[in-house]
Amino acid sequence: MVELQLYDSAETLCTLYLSHLNNVEFKPRKGGEPISIIFADVYECLGDILYKREEIKRALHYFRCSSHRRRSQQASKFRTQGPVSTVEEARLRYKECRCQVNLHDASNVIRDLESIPPKLRDCKINMLLGEMYCKFNRKRNAAVAYKDALSSSPYSIEIIEQLVSLGVDAAEILSALDEALRYKDCGALAADGWMHTLVAALVTKRNHEHEKSLINFSKLSTIYPKNTYILTQQAQACLEADQLDQAMVLYRQVRREDPLIVRRMETFGKLLFMREDANELSKLTDDVLEAQARLPVGWVLAAMYSATKGDAETAVSFLDKVGSISVIIKRLWVIACCIAFLGTARRWRWMRGIQRATSSADSCCSYRNAQIRHLLHTRKPDRWTAMSLLSQVFTAISEYYIEIF
């Protein structure tokens, strides 16, 4: 039923089975599993179904019921406590923590995940642990967690990207990668050493060694021509090296290979926005929204397009569709947009807005606040500076959406 996505039927069957188990006349067959384990399995299955239906609170409740059944002598009805000692308990603990993160109740998630012994942590557990460490700025712990995740799944490029973003050296990443591959069946996929080249390319890109980064990405594109991931990374490297024309060529090649691609298109949109290429930005926005209207990136691109047309109000309405974006960022965007497009006569009406924004903004916005204050007190607003500021705000929005989604 679950594989067929018939979640209503699957939920009903689970509840019927639970009713059957609660029948006082029911007795498990001789030599079968204890009744408490049967209850635990059904509760866990029901939790999985509800999680797929995005009923997170109910899913969390049933995962905790399953944990209670498995460890009734140590757990209360509403919360599992104590160290984890089995693979089943580790799996349930992970599912509980995943629900808590989705409910934005992450205060105890790290503690709960750390209670799982390292030998019982699989790739998913280590990745969630690394994500939570990053959220609380515990970068060293996050690097350890992601390296442990890489050891069990060496082909996971996103784990390598996370290690690179945390500032881990190439030698350290390659050491963990080689150790993992030693115990895996590498096959033809890793025979040409492309993963080592990818690590070198990503690390040199992070370190702003543009020439080395572009050389490594060129090697990868020779091995795997027309690959959208490699082309996108190569385009970003060109963008950071101020090779804007080449970046445009590569992004357009990515779009030819996959017109509905969404990944990293906010960066291409920012480049089009800076060049005020409204026509191509409009086409990009339409394609992204057609492919994934639920993701914020499409609405951020729509806001960029409206900004190129000087329509601040419509741009803000598109940002409102994103939902999760900080109100602070939206205020900064509105003010910068008005500076860029509404001119001197109307910019002073936004003084109250900038005061509210700067009084409540957190430290990550302080630099942008200072820039906006400077522009507000400039007799002749510098359009290019204002556009650069808008670009930075879009970058903040894109980084925020990547972190959440």
C-alpha positions, -999 to 999 in steps of 0.1 A, spaced: 0 0 0 28 24 9 47 17 -23 15 24 -42 11 57 -22 -23 45 -9 -16 61 25 -52 62 37 -56 25 31 -23 17 47 -31 38 78 -65 21 81 -50 -14 79 -25 -5 106 -53 8 129 -73 -23 123 -44 -45 132 -38 -25 163 -75 -31 173 -70 -68 167 -39 -68 189 -58 -50 216 -84 -78 216 -81 -96 250 -85 -129 233 -56 -124 209 -26 -145 217 6 -146 196 15 -180 181 39 -202 199 75 -193 191 65 -160 176 75 -125 185 64 -111 219 32 -90 217 51 -58 227 75 -62 197 45 -67 173 29 -35 187 62 -17 183 65 -28 146 29 -17 138 34 17 156 66 23 137 49 14 104 21 38 112 46 65 120 63 60 87 30 63 68 21 95 87 55 110 81 51 104 43 17 122 46 35 151 64 15 146 96 46 151 116 32 154 151 12 123 148 42 105 133 63 115 162 37 103 187 36 68 171 74 66 169 75 73 206 48 47 212 70 22 193 100 31 214 80 28 246 69 -7 235 105 -18 228 119 -3 260 89 -2 283 110 -8 314 131 24 307 109 48 288 79 69 297 49 70 274 58 103 258 96 103 256 124 77 251 153 81 275 185 64 282 212 51 259 204 32 228 216 -4 226 201 -20 194 198 -12 158 160 -10 160 163 16 189 188 36 169 165 37 139 135 48 160 156 75 177 166 89 143 130 90 132 120 108 164 148 134 159 139 139 122 103 147 133 115 171 159 136 190 134 107 193 110 86 207 139 114 232 146 119 217 181 156 209 178 166 218 213 172 182 224 180 166 190 218 167 194 216 151 228 193 124 216 215 116 185 246 116 206 231 89 229 233 65 199 266 47 201 289 54 171 288 17 160 250 19 156 250 52 136 244 48 99 248 74 72 214 90 78 220 94 115 255 109 110 242 133 84 214 146 106 239 149 135 263 169 112 234 191 101 225 199 137 261 206 147 263 231 118 231 247 130 247 254 164 280 264 149 299 233 162 319 229 130 345 205 143 319 181 156 300 185 123 332 176 103 336 144 123 300 134 118 301 140 81 334 120 78 317 91 96 288 94 71 312 94 42 328 62 55 295 44 51 285 61 18 317 72 -1 298 81 -33 277 108 -16 288 140 -33 267 161 -10 286 148 20 319 159 3 304 193 -4 295 197 33 330 188 44 344 213 19 320 240 32 332 233 67 368 241 57 382 206 59 414 202 40 416 182 8 441 157 23 417 150 52 387 144 29 407 122 5 421 102 34 385 95 47 374 88 11 402 63 4 395 45 37 359 42 28 365 30 -8 390 4 5 360 -15 19 336 -9 -10 333 -24 -44 346 6 -64 339 -8 -99 344 13 -130 327 44 -115 357 53 -93 384 36 -113 395 68 -131 399 88 -99 373 113 -107 362 117 -71 397 128 -61 396 153 -89 362 165 -77 375 170 -42 405 190 -54 382 211 -76 358 219 -48 385 227 -23 404 250 -46 371 267 -55 365 273 -18 400 286 -13 395 310 -43 423 293 -62 404 300 -94 430 288 -120 435 254 -102 397 250 -97 389 256 -134 416 232 -145 402 204 -123 366 211 -135 378 210 -171 394 176 -164 360 164 -150 341 178 -180 364 158 -203 357 126 -185 320 133 -182 310 157 -210 277 176 -208 271 166 -172 249 193 -156 264 190 -121 300 195 -134 289 223 -158 271 241 -130 301 239 -107 323 251 -135 300 280 -141 301 290 -105 339 288 -105 340 311 -135 316 335 -118 339 337 -88 369 342 -110 350 372 -127 348 353 -160 312 364 -164 309 357 -201 322 322 -197 299 316 -168 269 327 -189 280 303 -217 282 274 -192 249 282 -175 232 283 -209 247 250 -218 233 235 -185 199 249 -195 201 233 -230 209 199 -214 181 202 -188 157 231 -194 138 224 -161 168 221 -138 164 239 -105 197 232 -87 219 263 -84 197 283 -108 194 311 -82 231 319 -90 224 321 -127 194 343 -119 216 366 -99 240 369 -128 211 377 -152 197 402 -126 231 420 -123 232 422 -161 195 434 -162 187 407 -188 150 407 -181 140 384 -211 162 355 -202 155 359 -165 118 357 -173 123 325 -192 144 310 -164 118 320 -138 90 304 -158 109 271 -162 119 269 -126 84 275 -114 70 250 -139 95 224 -125 92 231 -88 67 257 -78 69 247 -41 106 256 -38 114 292 -28 140 296 -56 113 301 -82 97 330 -63 131 345 -56 137 345 -93 103 361 -99 112 388 -74 145 394 -93 126 397 -126 101 422 -111 131 442 -97 146 445 -132 113 461 -143 114 485 -113 82 470 -98 91 468 -61 56 460 -48 52 430 -71 87 418 -62 78 419 -25 46 400 -31 66 372 -48 90 371 -18 59 368 5 52 335 -13 85 321 0 71 321 35 102 310 55 124 340 46 132 362 75 111 394 77 144 413 83 157 402 49 125 412 32 127 447 48 162 451 36 153 440 2 123 465 0 145 494 10 173 485 -14 148 480 -42 133 515 -36 168 530 -35 177 514 -68 144 521 -87 123 548 -70 150 575 -69 157 603 -44 122 617 -41 106 587 -25 135 571 -6 130 590 26 97 574 32 116 542 39 136 557 68 112 543 94 115 509 77 153 509 79 151 519 116 129 490 123 151 466 103 184 478 119 170 476 154 158 440 151 183 426 126 208 400 138 245 402 133 245 385 99 226 415 84 247 443 101 270 448 71 240 451 47 223 475 72 254 497 71 254 497 33 217 507 32 222 535 57 250 548 35 228 548 4 200 564 22 221 594 32 237 597 -3 223 626 -23 226 608 -56 220 570 -51 246 549 -70 225 526 -90 253 500 -95 260 499 -57 223 495 -50 221 466 -75 251 450 -59 234 453 -25 202 437 -40 224 409 -53 239 403 -18 204 402 -3 193 376 -30 224 356 -20 213 357 16 178 346 6 192 317 -15 215 306 13 186 306 37 165 285 14 193 260 7 197 256 45 160 250 51 153 228 21 
